[in-house]
Amino acid sequence: MSYQAETRSLFVRSIGLVECKAKEIDSVYLGPSKQKLAFEKKTVGINTLNGILLNMCKEVKITPKNAHSLRIACATKLFDSDVQEKLIRERTGHRSDALAC
């Protein structure tokens, strides 16, 4: 399977998992609360996200991916779908006009 096909496969599978879990808990990530003995919604940091992606890749037996590879895949898909480059730059955090896809 090609790198791009593996990335797309991971993306499709992860979206399905996220949709299922989001319906159950209304959040993608729950972390320990600093205020009380409980869990609360948390923003997923880059290291946590990369760990989640690594585990997901192992689970479905594909080449490991990281957050940056998903960012690239997203930008490429948007570019290939004729989305305005300015919007792609805003969504991906690119500052220059140099979008290499």
GROMACS elastic network, one bead per residue, 0.5 to 0.9 nm:
[ bonds ]
;  ai    aj funct       b0    kb
    1     4     6  0.82926   500
    1     5     6  0.61769   500
    1     6     6  0.62472   500
    1    62     6  0.86769   500
    2     5     6  0.51050   500
    2     6     6  0.60857   500
    2     7     6  0.85454   500
    3     6     6  0.51267   500
    3     7     6  0.61438   500
    3     8     6  0.86145   500
    3    63     6  0.79153   500
    4     7     6  0.50859   500
    4     8     6  0.61585   500
    4     9     6  0.85337   500
    4    73     6  0.75123   500
    5     8     6  0.50792   500
    5     9     6  0.60402   500
    5    10     6  0.85806   500
    6    10     6  0.61267   500
    6    11     6  0.85113   500
    6    62     6  0.65600   500
    6    63     6  0.71869   500
    6    65     6  0.89098   500
    7    10     6  0.51312   500
    7    11     6  0.61050   500
    7    12     6  0.86462   500
    7    62     6  0.88303   500
    7    63     6  0.86589   500
    7    65     6  0.73100   500
    7    69     6  0.76950   500
    7    70     6  0.70426   500
    7    73     6  0.71427   500
    8    12     6  0.61164   500
    8    13     6  0.85451   500
    8    70     6  0.87850   500
    8    73     6  0.77337   500
    9    12     6  0.52211   500
    9    13     6  0.61463   500
    9    14     6  0.84559   500
    9    62     6  0.88941   500
   10    13     6  0.51775   500
   10    14     6  0.58860   500
   10    15     6  0.84588   500
   10    53     6  0.85925   500
   10    56     6  0.77551   500
   10    57     6  0.70117   500
   10    60     6  0.81077   500
   10    62     6  0.80780   500
   10    65     6  0.84823   500
   11    14     6  0.51418   500
   11    15     6  0.60880   500
   11    16     6  0.86524   500
   11    70     6  0.77178   500
   12    15     6  0.52844   500
   12    16     6  0.64290   500
   12    17     6  0.88690   500
   13    16     6  0.51749   500
   13    17     6  0.63534   500
   13    18     6  0.86589   500
   13    56     6  0.89018   500
   13    60     6  0.88646   500
   14    17     6  0.50239   500
   14    18     6  0.59800   500
   14    19     6  0.84510   500
   14    53     6  0.87011   500
   14    56     6  0.77301   500
   15    18     6  0.50258   500
   15    19     6  0.60075   500
   15    20     6  0.85958   500
   16    19     6  0.51914   500
   16    20     6  0.63230   500
   16    21     6  0.87128   500
   17    20     6  0.52120   500
   17    21     6  0.61544   500
   17    22     6  0.83736   500
   18    21     6  0.51607   500
   18    22     6  0.57189   500
   18    23     6  0.84603   500
   18    27     6  0.86659   500
   18    28     6  0.64304   500
   19    22     6  0.51419   500
   19    23     6  0.63137   500
   19    24     6  0.88487   500
   19    28     6  0.88169   500
   20    23     6  0.54687   500
   20    24     6  0.66921   500
   21    24     6  0.50518   500
   21    25     6  0.61223   500
   21    26     6  0.73938   500
   21    27     6  0.74688   500
   21    28     6  0.69268   500
   22    25     6  0.52946   500
   22    27     6  0.51767   500
   22    28     6  0.59575   500
   23    26     6  0.55794   500
   23    27     6  0.81660   500
   24    27     6  0.82854   500
   25    28     6  0.77540   500
   25    29     6  0.89934   500
   25    30     6  0.86900   500
   26    41     6  0.86542   500
   27    30     6  0.68987   500
   27    40     6  0.89458   500
   27    41     6  0.61622   500
   27    42     6  0.82265   500
   28    41     6  0.78614   500
   28    42     6  0.83502   500
   28    43     6  0.87118   500
   28    44     6  0.82962   500
   29    40     6  0.83648   500
   29    41     6  0.60990   500
   29    42     6  0.58747   500
   29    43     6  0.71280   500
   29    44     6  0.65722   500
   30    33     6  0.89886   500
   30    39     6  0.58561   500
   30    40     6  0.52895   500
   30    42     6  0.57289   500
   30    43     6  0.86343   500
   30    44     6  0.89736   500
   31    38     6  0.84514   500
   31    39     6  0.52347   500
   31    40     6  0.55914   500
   31    41     6  0.64094   500
   31    42     6  0.58954   500
   31    43     6  0.89202   500
   32    35     6  0.89439   500
   32    36     6  0.84041   500
   32    37     6  0.74941   500
   32    38     6  0.60211   500
   32    40     6  0.63127   500
   32    41     6  0.87538   500
   32    42     6  0.86785   500
   33    36     6  0.56508   500
   33    37     6  0.64802   500
   33    38     6  0.55581   500
   33    39     6  0.52017   500
   33    40     6  0.57798   500
   33    41     6  0.87313   500
   34    37     6  0.78251   500
   34    38     6  0.85476   500
   34    39     6  0.89620   500
   35    38     6  0.83580   500
   36    39     6  0.83155   500
   39    42     6  0.89492   500
   42    45     6  0.88732   500
   44    47     6  0.82686   500
   44    48     6  0.61129   500
   44    49     6  0.61148   500
   45    48     6  0.52793   500
   45    49     6  0.60560   500
   45    50     6  0.85928   500
   46    49     6  0.50358   500
   46    50     6  0.60640   500
   46    51     6  0.85418   500
   46    67     6  0.71600   500
   47    50     6  0.51321   500
   47    51     6  0.61758   500
   47    52     6  0.86459   500
   47    67     6  0.89914   500
   48    51     6  0.50704   500
   48    52     6  0.61889   500
   48    53     6  0.86382   500
   49    52     6  0.50559   500
   49    53     6  0.61371   500
   49    54     6  0.85509   500
   49    66     6  0.78205   500
   49    67     6  0.67011   500
   50    53     6  0.50684   500
   50    54     6  0.60694   500
   50    55     6  0.86352   500
   50    65     6  0.77799   500
   50    66     6  0.51392   500
   50    67     6  0.58248   500
   50    68     6  0.89542   500
   51    54     6  0.51074   500
   51    55     6  0.62725   500
   51    56     6  0.86265   500
   51    66     6  0.82402   500
   52    55     6  0.52342   500
   52    56     6  0.61798   500
   52    57     6  0.86667   500
   53    56     6  0.50054   500
   53    57     6  0.60844   500
   53    58     6  0.85716   500
   53    64     6  0.74480   500
   53    65     6  0.63094   500
   53    66     6  0.61573   500
   53    67     6  0.75186   500
   54    57     6  0.51767   500
   54    58     6  0.62543   500
   54    59     6  0.86242   500
   54    63     6  0.89074   500
   54    64     6  0.55419   500
   54    65     6  0.63236   500
   54    66     6  0.70297   500
   55    58     6  0.51229   500
   55    59     6  0.61156   500
   55    60     6  0.88088   500
   55    64     6  0.84060   500
   56    59     6  0.50098   500
   56    60     6  0.63830   500
   56    61     6  0.83997   500
   56    62     6  0.87873   500
   56    64     6  0.84272   500
   57    60     6  0.53644   500
   57    61     6  0.57842   500
   57    62     6  0.52402   500
   57    63     6  0.64267   500
   57    64     6  0.52939   500
   57    65     6  0.69082   500
   58    62     6  0.64033   500
   58    63     6  0.77645   500
   58    64     6  0.70257   500
   59    62     6  0.80536   500
   61    64     6  0.85829   500
   62    65     6  0.85946   500
   65    68     6  0.81366   500
   65    69     6  0.61709   500
   65    70     6  0.74766   500
   66    69     6  0.54561   500
   66    70     6  0.66736   500
   66    71     6  0.88703   500
   67    70     6  0.51942   500
   67    71     6  0.62272   500
   67    72     6  0.87505   500
   68    72     6  0.62168   500
   68    73     6  0.85866   500
   69    72     6  0.50795   500
   69    73     6  0.61527   500
   69    74     6  0.85659   500
   70    74     6  0.60193   500
   70    75     6  0.85456   500
   71    74     6  0.51010   500
   71    75     6  0.61946   500
   71    76     6  0.85779   500
   71    92     6  0.67994   500
   72    75     6  0.51321   500
   72    76     6  0.60746   500
   72    77     6  0.85524   500
   72    92     6  0.85287   500
   72   101     6  0.77247   500
   73    76     6  0.51046   500
   73    77     6  0.60985   500
   73    78     6  0.85865   500
   73   101     6  0.88214   500
   74    77     6  0.51598   500
   74    78     6  0.61636   500
   74    79     6  0.85375   500
   74    88     6  0.89702   500
   74    92     6  0.83446   500
   75    78     6  0.51419   500
   75    79     6  0.60340   500
   75    80     6  0.85133   500
   75    88     6  0.63582   500
   75    89     6  0.83757   500
   75    91     6  0.84773   500
   75    92     6  0.69409   500
   75    99     6  0.85608   500
   75   101     6  0.74756   500
   76    79     6  0.50383   500
   76    80     6  0.59949   500
   76    81     6  0.84559   500
   76   100     6  0.86417   500
   76   101     6  0.55234   500
   77    80     6  0.51025   500
   77    81     6  0.61026   500
   77    82     6  0.88301   500
   77    83     6  0.89324   500
   78    81     6  0.50427   500
   78    82     6  0.65414   500
   78    83     6  0.54260   500
   78    84     6  0.83295   500
   78    85     6  0.86338   500
   78    88     6  0.68082   500
   79    82     6  0.52705   500
   79    83     6  0.56224   500
   79    84     6  0.75361   500
   79    85     6  0.70929   500
   79    88     6  0.73966   500
   79    99     6  0.88910   500
   79   101     6  0.76795   500
   80    83     6  0.75887   500
   80   101     6  0.89076   500
   82    85     6  0.82870   500
   83    86     6  0.85339   500
   83    87     6  0.70862   500
   83    88     6  0.69588   500
   84    87     6  0.54478   500
   84    88     6  0.64852   500
   84    89     6  0.88468   500
   85    89     6  0.60980   500
   85    90     6  0.85591   500
   85    97     6  0.77631   500
   85    99     6  0.78650   500
   86    89     6  0.51476   500
   86    90     6  0.62537   500
   86    91     6  0.87514   500
   86    97     6  0.80387   500
   87    90     6  0.50303   500
   87    91     6  0.61886   500
   87    92     6  0.85714   500
   88    91     6  0.51857   500
   88    92     6  0.60284   500
   88    93     6  0.81925   500
   88    94     6  0.79602   500
   88    99     6  0.88546   500
   89    92     6  0.52565   500
   89    93     6  0.55439   500
   89    95     6  0.63731   500
   89    96     6  0.77072   500
   89    97     6  0.78785   500
   89    99     6  0.79690   500
   90    93     6  0.53564   500
   90    94     6  0.66788   500
   90    95     6  0.77985   500
   91    94     6  0.80022   500
   92    95     6  0.89872   500
   94    97     6  0.79361   500
   94    98     6  0.83431   500
   94    99     6  0.78458   500
   95    98     6  0.84530   500
   96    99     6  0.75586   500
